[in-house]
Amino acid sequence: MNSDSLLSALEAISRDHPDRVVRLRGTVLSSNHVDEALELLIFRGFSSCTTHSTDFDPDRTVLPDGATIETAELLRGPLNPQKEERLIGPLPAQALMEVAVWL
């Protein structure tokens, strides 16, 4: 499963779990051919890239070209930056495809 398909599938699962946030971490190859850190958050079916700019068009992926997703964490939502609660992870992002993990 490629990163865009994985992201779409996790967005779909997150719609049914409004009390969960997924944090995906990985890398993206910069124009200087250097790996840069990548972070995305998924909440209630919507993704947001916190480390790179995204297109205004909601039908386009938030993943920058050349992005690779490496790990995922499941957090209690909505997020409170002063008291973040990690429920699971870090683990391979594919592991969150099992709906039982979200409970």
Backbone as a ProteinNet text record, in pm:
[ID]
protein_1_A
[PRIMARY]
MNSDSLLSALEAISRDHPDRVVRLRGTVLSSNHVDEALELLIFRGFSSCTTHSTDFDPDRTVLPDGATIETAELLRGPLNPQKEERLIGPLPAQALMEVAVWL
[TERTIARY]
85.1	0	89.8	63.5	146.9	101.3	179.6	153.6	20.8	-16.6	-144.9	-262.6	-254.4	-361.5	-370.3	-255.8	-252.4	-316.2	-281.1	-335.8	-487.8	-537.1	-681.8	-753.3	-694.5	-755.4	-759.4	-652.5	-649.9	-747.2	-762.4	-861.8	-1002	-1030.9	-1162.7	-1188.5	-1090.6	-1106.5	-1125.1	-1051.3	-1057	-1193.4	-1270.2	-1404.5	-1493.8	-1470.5	-1551.2	-1494	-1383.3	-1317.6	-1281.4	-1382.4	-1357.5	-1277.1	-1250.4	-1170.3	-1026.3	-984.4	-848	-782.8	-652.5	-571	-456	-426.4	-312	-200.9	-82.1	36.5	122.7	149	236.5	367.2	474.9	606.9	682.5	764.5	843.5	942.9	973.9	1069.5	1019.9	1073.4	1048.3	1180.8	1207.2	1331.9	1319	1406.2	1400.9	1457.7	1445.5	1500.7	1652.9	1713.7	1859.3	1899.4	1802.9	1825.4	1870.6	1809.9	1835.5	1702.5	1705.2	1583.1	1545.2	1419.9	1365.7	1258.6	1243.1	1139.4	1001.2	909.8	772.4	679.8	577.1	476.9	339.5	246.1	106.8	19.3	-93.1	-192.9	-323.3	-393	-524.5	-623.4	-731.2	-833.6	-968.8	-1060.8	-1197.4	-1202.8	-1112.6	-1115.5	-1037.1	-972.1	-897	-749.4	-665	-520	-464.7	-358.8	-289.4	-140.4	-62.9	82.5	133.5	204.7	252.3	393.1	460.4	599.4	622	525.5	540.7	410.6	421.7	301.9	216.3	87.6	-4.7	-86.4	-139.8	-223.2	-357.3	-414.8	-543.4	-657.5	-639.9	-741.8	-761.4	-879	-900.4	-903	-913.4	-912.6	-771.9	-672.4	-533	-472.7	-378.4	-313.2	-230.8	-219.9	-136.1	8.7	32.6	168.7	251.2	365.4	453.9	509.3	547.2	610	733.4	750	866	855	735.1	716.9	711.6	769.7	766.1	717.4	613.7	563.2	634.9	691.3	770.1	704.4	646.5	586.9	454.5	378	248.6	231.1	154.4	115.8	-34	-101.4	-242.1	-251.4	-311.3	-320.3	-466.2	-488.7	-622.9	-653.8	-770.9	-809.5	-925.9	-948.6	-862.9	-731	-630.9	-497.2	-493.6	-420.4	-387.9	-235.7	-171	-23.9	43.6	-24	35.5	19.6	-72.5	-98.1	-132.7	-38.7	-59.9	-62.1	-158.6	-170.4	-156.3	-41.7	-17.2	-76.6	-161.1	-225.3	-146	-91.7	-16	93.9	208.3	312.3	434.5	532.3	534.8	539.8	473.9	469.7	454.7	470.3	452.3	310.2	296.7	166.2	64.4	108.7	18.8	-56	3.2	-59.5	-190.9	-206.7	-329.7	-443.1	-418.2	-523.1	-617.2	-574.1	-658.5	-746.7	-875.6	-968	-964.8	-938.7	-933.6	-827.6	-723.9	-616.9	-669.3	-771.4	-824.6	-910.2	-949.6	-1043	-976
-117.3	0	123.7	215	335.5	435.1	538.9	635.8	707.6	743	811.2	720.1	593	497.5	474.3	462.5	444.9	564.7	683.1	805.6	809.7	778.3	777.2	675.6	558.1	454	495.8	555.9	601.1	716.4	803.7	911	851.2	749.5	685.6	622.1	552.8	490.7	597.4	707.5	811.4	879.9	876.9	937.2	869	741	664.7	669	739.8	747	892.7	975.6	1118.5	1153	1053.7	1078.2	1032.6	1011.6	966.8	1057.6	1073.1	1147.1	1055.8	1052.2	975.4	1073.5	1043.2	1120.2	1028	1071	996.6	1072.3	998.4	1060.3	987.6	1063.1	1005.3	1106.7	1095.1	1185.9	1225.4	1334.7	1379.4	1431	1398.1	1439.3	1584.5	1670.4	1812.8	1837	1959.9	1995.6	1985.4	1988.1	1973	1826.9	1736.1	1591.2	1551.9	1616.8	1586.9	1543.9	1437.1	1394.1	1494.8	1539.9	1630.4	1556.4	1591.5	1531.2	1569.6	1474.9	1494.5	1453.4	1534.3	1498.7	1535.6	1441	1463.4	1424.3	1494	1459.4	1428.3	1325.9	1291.2	1297.1	1373.9	1389.1	1399.9	1312.1	1312.7	1310.2	1233	1214.5	1314.9	1409.3	1512.7	1506.4	1525.1	1524.5	1665.2	1686.5	1813.5	1787	1845.7	1833	1947.5	1913.7	2016.1	2065.2	1999.2	2034.4	2094.3	2080.1	2130	2195.6	2287.1	2353.6	2254.7	2282.8	2196.4	2278.5	2210.5	2272.5	2311.6	2420	2465.6	2374.2	2301.8	2214.5	2092.1	2074.9	1961.6	1826	1825.1	1698.7	1648.7	1729.2	1688.7	1636.6	1547.2	1489.5	1594	1575.3	1664.8	1616.6	1499.1	1446.1	1518.1	1571.2	1631	1522.4	1561.6	1467.1	1406.2	1276.8	1208.1	1173.4	1186.1	1158.5	1008.8	970.2	832.2	833.5	755	743.6	627.4	652.4	550.7	497.2	585.8	541.2	612.4	553.1	611.1	601.7	694.3	693.3	722.2	659.5	687.1	764.9	883.2	974.3	995.1	1030.2	1066	1204.5	1219.2	1346.2	1407.1	1535.1	1623.5	1648.7	1688.5	1707.6	1825.4	1804.4	1910.3	1913.1	2010.6	2013.1	2008.8	2058.9	2056.6	1921	1838.7	1710.6	1605.3	1581.5	1486.2	1344.1	1264.6	1127.8	1028.8	961.5	861.6	728.6	671.3	544.8	426.2	442.1	335.2	398.5	331.9	372.3	426.4	454.8	446.4	300.8	281.3	151	173.2	68.5	87.2	136.1	229.2	288.5	183.4	78.5	-28.4	-92.2	-91.3	-153.1	-84.3	43.1	115	82	-2.9	-47.2	-144.8	-202.1	-290.7	-204.8	-205.5	-119.4	-150.5	-273.9	-311.5	-231.2	-190	-111	24.5	75.1	208	211.4	96.5	91.7	110.4
0	0	0	-93.5	-98.8	7.9	27.6	135	118.6	-5.6	-27.6	7.7	-30.4	0.9	151.1	215.5	360.3	429.7	386.1	444.5	427.8	308.9	284.1	372.8	387.7	470.5	617.3	666.9	805.8	828.9	729.9	740.7	754.1	675.2	679.5	816.9	870.4	1002.2	1109.4	1097.8	1201.4	1208.2	1101.1	1103.2	1206.6	1228.8	1325.1	1466.4	1485.3	1616.3	1647.4	1677.4	1696.9	1821.5	1905.4	2025.8	2008.4	1884.5	1855.3	1751.9	1764.3	1668.8	1628.1	1500.4	1450.8	1417.5	1465.3	1426.9	1341.6	1220	1130	1117.2	1124.5	1107.6	997.9	928.7	821.4	771.2	642.8	581.1	442.9	395.5	258.7	204.1	79.7	16.2	-28.4	22.2	-11.2	-151.1	-197.2	-328.1	-328.6	-210.1	-197.5	-182.3	-200.2	-187.5	-47.3	51.3	191.8	254.1	334	402.4	510	505.7	606.1	685	811.6	895.2	842.3	850.3	806.8	920.5	949.5	1049.3	996	1009	972.8	1089.9	1104.6	1204.5	1132.3	1180	1126.1	1241.4	1222.6	1325.5	1256.9	1295.4	1243.5	1091.2	1030.5	886.2	805.1	871.4	800.6	837.3	737.1	756.8	748.8	825.3	822	836	748.2	755.8	842.7	949.2	1041.6	1009.6	916.8	888.9	750.4	661.6	524.8	479.7	386.7	336.2	257.9	254.7	181.9	83.4	-13.3	-115.4	-53.7	-98.4	-47.9	-91.7	-201.1	-256.6	-166.7	-103.8	-12.6	-82.7	-216.2	-290.5	-320.1	-290.2	-313	-183.3	-196	-79	-3.9	127.4	207.5	208.9	152.3	148.7	42.3	79.8	-20.7	-114	-234	-326.4	-261.3	-277.4	-222.8	-75.7	-18.6	124.5	151.1	263.5	310.5	455	482.7	619.1	686.1	803.6	872	998.1	1081	1206.5	1231	1321.8	1359.9	1510.4	1562.5	1703.3	1708.8	1802	1825.9	1956.7	1949.3	2063.7	2102.2	2228.6	2271.5	2215.4	2159.1	2100.8	2174.7	2155.9	2077.6	2150.1	2075.7	2132.8	2230	2336.6	2431.4	2438.5	2376.5	2372.2	2509.3	2613.4	2746.9	2815.6	2766.3	2830.2	2724.4	2636.2	2528.1	2584.2	2538.6	2587.2	2471.6	2467.9	2363.7	2409.6	2325.8	2356.8	2302.5	2183.3	2116.8	2031.6	2026.3	1932.6	2001.4	1922.2	1776.7	1727.7	1614.1	1549.3	1399.9	1319	1174.1	1144.9	1055.2	1025	981	915.5	870.9	988.2	1106.5	1223.7	1260.7	1224.7	1255.9	1160.3	1062	971.8	1041.6	1153.3	1232.5	1322.8	1298.3	1372.8	1522.4	1560.4	1702.2	1778.7	1712.8	1775.6	1822.6	1758.1	1787.8	1914	1965	2078.5	2210.7
[MASK]
+++++++++++++++++++++++++++++++++++++++++++++++++++++++++++++++++++++++++++++++++++++++++++++++++++++++

